[in-house]
């Protein structure tokens, strides 16, 4: 997904919301900066995955949904590689 379609400021705000929602859903504690990063990168990852199946999400709502899905995927991947606490 191109962030230029919604603008960088909107991408940061929507990415932050998507990251925060994913953080709540996955019961994680990442912090506000990581929420924004997870939301934006997650939207890019999810859109790449969804486009392989012919699904295209557009606009701010599509960016929010894709950001949420992608952020959840990224949190799950991070948990797979994190060492268990001893």
C-alpha positions as CSV (number, residue, x, y, z in Angstrom):
1,X,0.0,0.0,0.0
2,X,1.3,3.4,-0.8
3,X,1.3,5.8,2.2
4,X,1.2,8.7,-0.3
5,X,-2.4,7.7,-1.0
6,X,-3.5,8.8,2.5
7,X,-0.5,11.0,3.4
8,X,2.3,10.5,5.8
9,X,0.7,12.2,8.8
10,X,-2.4,10.1,8.4
11,X,-0.2,7.0,7.9
12,X,1.5,7.7,11.3
13,X,-1.8,8.3,13.1
14,X,-3.6,5.3,11.5
15,X,-0.5,3.1,11.9
16,X,-0.4,4.1,15.6
17,X,-4.0,3.1,16.1
18,X,-3.6,-0.1,14.2
19,X,-0.5,-1.0,16.2
20,X,-2.2,-0.1,19.5
21,X,-5.2,-2.3,18.5
22,X,-2.9,-5.2,17.6
23,X,-1.1,-4.7,20.9
24,X,-4.3,-4.9,22.9
25,X,-5.5,-7.9,20.8
26,X,-2.2,-9.8,21.1
27,X,-1.8,-8.8,24.8
28,X,1.6,-7.3,24.1
29,X,3.4,-4.3,25.6
30,X,5.4,-2.5,22.9
31,X,5.1,1.2,23.5
32,X,3.8,4.0,21.4
33,X,6.7,4.3,18.9
34,X,6.7,0.5,18.3
35,X,2.9,0.7,17.8
36,X,3.3,3.2,15.0
37,X,6.1,1.2,13.4
38,X,4.2,-2.0,13.7
39,X,1.1,-0.4,12.2
40,X,2.8,1.1,9.2
41,X,5.1,-1.9,8.5
42,X,2.2,-4.2,9.3
43,X,0.1,-2.5,6.7
44,X,2.8,-2.9,4.1
45,X,3.2,-6.6,5.0
46,X,-0.5,-7.4,5.1
47,X,-1.1,-5.6,1.8
48,X,1.7,-7.5,0.1
49,X,0.2,-10.8,1.4
50,X,-3.4,-9.9,0.6
51,X,-2.4,-8.7,-3.0
52,X,-1.2,-12.3,-3.7
53,X,-4.8,-13.4,-3.2
54,X,-6.2,-10.5,-5.3
55,X,-7.5,-8.6,-2.2
56,X,-6.8,-4.8,-2.3
57,X,-7.6,-2.6,0.6
58,X,-7.7,1.1,0.0
59,X,-8.3,4.3,1.9
60,X,-7.9,5.0,5.6
61,X,-10.1,2.1,6.7
62,X,-8.3,-0.4,4.5
63,X,-5.0,0.9,5.8
64,X,-6.3,0.5,9.4
65,X,-7.4,-3.1,8.7
66,X,-4.2,-4.0,6.9
67,X,-2.1,-2.4,9.6
68,X,-3.9,-4.3,12.3
69,X,-3.6,-7.7,10.5
70,X,0.0,-7.0,9.7
71,X,0.9,-5.9,13.2
72,X,-0.6,-9.0,14.6
73,X,1.5,-11.1,12.2
74,X,4.6,-9.2,13.2
75,X,4.0,-9.6,16.9
76,X,3.4,-13.3,16.4
77,X,6.6,-13.7,14.5
78,X,8.5,-11.7,17.2
79,X,7.1,-14.1,19.8
80,X,8.4,-17.1,17.9
81,X,12.0,-15.8,18.0
82,X,11.9,-14.4,21.5
83,X,13.7,-16.4,24.1
84,X,11.5,-17.7,26.9
85,X,12.0,-16.0,30.3
86,X,13.8,-18.2,32.8
